[in-house]
Amino acid sequence: MKLRLATMGLMLLLWAAPAFSQGCAMCYSSAAGTTKEGQRAINRGVLLLLVPPVGFMTVGVGMAFRYGKKRDEEQQSEDDAY
């Protein structure tokens, strides 16, 4: 199980690596040309836009684990009944 989890984590990191190189040169130069307050505002805006997807994914993964645990417990109780 740990090997499978480690393999999936490695695959995710390798799959996401190209996304780091897709920075828009025009966006970068525009952000670099702003004042410190402007750069801080851009950083806060990016973080604000990141919160909903991360929240939804956290809730979704939590519900999936909860469902899996409940299903396993029900299956175990059915196996014990026979």
C-alpha positions in Angstrom: 0.0 0.0 0.0 2.8 2.4 0.9 4.6 1.6 -2.4 1.4 2.3 -4.4 0.9 5.6 -2.5 4.5 6.6 -3.1 4.3 5.7 -6.8 1.1 7.7 -7.2 2.7 10.7 -5.4 5.7 10.5 -7.7 3.6 10.3 -10.8 1.6 13.3 -9.7 4.7 15.4 -9.2 6.1 14.4 -12.5 2.8 15.1 -14.2 2.5 18.5 -12.7 6.1 19.6 -13.5 5.3 21.0 -16.9 2.8 23.4 -15.3 5.6 25.2 -13.5 7.2 26.2 -16.8 4.0 27.8 -18.2 4.5 31.2 -16.7 3.3 33.9 -19.0 6.1 36.3 -19.8 3.7 39.2 -20.3 2.0 38.5 -16.9 5.4 38.2 -15.2 6.7 41.5 -16.6 3.5 43.2 -15.8 3.6 42.0 -12.2 7.3 42.7 -11.8 6.7 46.3 -12.9 4.1 47.1 -10.3 4.7 48.6 -6.9 5.2 46.4 -3.8 1.6 47.0 -2.8 0.5 45.9 -6.3 2.6 42.7 -6.0 1.1 42.0 -2.6 -2.4 42.5 -4.0 -1.7 40.0 -6.9 -0.3 37.5 -4.4 -3.4 37.8 -2.3 -5.7 37.5 -5.3 -4.0 34.3 -6.4 -4.3 32.8 -2.9 -8.0 33.9 -2.8 -8.6 32.2 -6.2 -6.9 29.1 -4.9 -9.0 28.6 -1.8 -12.3 27.3 -3.4 -10.7 24.5 -5.5 -8.5 23.3 -2.7 -11.5 23.4 -0.3 -13.7 21.4 -2.7 -11.0 18.8 -3.2 -10.4 18.5 0.5 -14.1 18.0 1.2 -14.3 15.5 -1.7 -11.3 13.4 -0.7 -12.6 13.4 2.9 -16.0 12.2 1.8 -14.4 9.5 -0.3 -12.4 8.2 2.6 -15.4 8.4 4.9 -17.5 6.4 2.4 -14.8 3.8 1.9 -14.4 3.3 5.6 -18.1 3.0 6.1 -18.4 0.5 3.2 -15.5 -1.5 4.6 -17.2 -1.6 8.0 -20.5 -2.7 6.5 -18.8 -5.4 4.5 -16.9 -6.6 7.5 -20.1 -6.9 9.6 -21.8 -8.8 6.8 -18.9 -11.2 6.6 -19.0 -11.7 10.3 -22.7 -12.4 10.2 -22.2 -15.4 7.9 
